[in-house]
Amino acid sequence: MSKRAVVLAGGKGSRLRPYTVVLPKPLMPVGEYPILEVLIRQLAYHGFERITLAVNHQAELIKAFFGDGAKWGVAIDYSLEDRPLSTIGPLKLIPDLPENFLLLNGDVLTDLDFAGLFVAHTAARRLFTISASARKHIADYGVLDVGEDGRRLTGFREKPAMDYLVSMGVYVMNRQLIEAIPAGMKFGFDDLMLHMLTHGMPVHVEPYGGYWLDIGRPDDYAQAIEDFEQRKAALLPCRQSGEAAQ
């Protein structure tokens, strides 16, 4: 089965400043590789033969580094936005998307089996699959439960914990959803989810218990650098299979 991936690599990385003043976020190094190269190597390992990079900010630097993808044994092409279109809007600019394709943010660090997620989606004939990670939030304060009058205490919880699932920024999408994307306008993941829920369209959530980090802020970036060295074998499985990293 031929597999295609679209990687969103057009953001300005504003939350990661001052690191991204000179380099676009996808080229920020994690270990000896830029963040986006780690993803490219993973996608190649999982059998994705063609990768489209949706670019905007400092696009020429990204194009100069990755070229046509021959170095990694994949075919890389580019879709250029002339204005920011958020996370889903750029897909409207890609005319030859296959029936199903992997879609992911260009700043995620994970050991997720991309091929397995793709196969599960296509085998079940889903419209949209979200890879999700479990998170726990512990409140900083004691929480007061009050009655309807808003004044009488009915319960107290000392720094309660809340478990929830978050999107990992990794999806598999069916091409027919492209019709829902307005042309030339910002249209994000949140917009698509609200559209699908409003119209009763099924969205599948695939929980993942492995490693995942969204490299959005300076402290996340520092964590990614530390984690990469400890998890290199899992994050770059090609090293395990005898395909030496160049």
Secondary structure, DSSP 8 states (H G I E B T S, - for coil): --EEEEEE-----GGGTTGGGTS-GGGSEETTEEHHHHHHHHHHHTTEEEEEEEE-TTHHHHHHHHTTSGGGTSEEEEEE-SS--TTTGGGGG-TT--SEEEEEETTEEE---HHHHHHHHHHTT-SEEEEEEEEEEE-SSEEEEE-TTS-SEEEEEES-EEEEEEEEEEEEEEGGGGGGS-TTS---HHHHHHHHHHTT---EEEEE-S-EEE--SHHHHHHHHHHHHHHHHHH-GGGTTT----
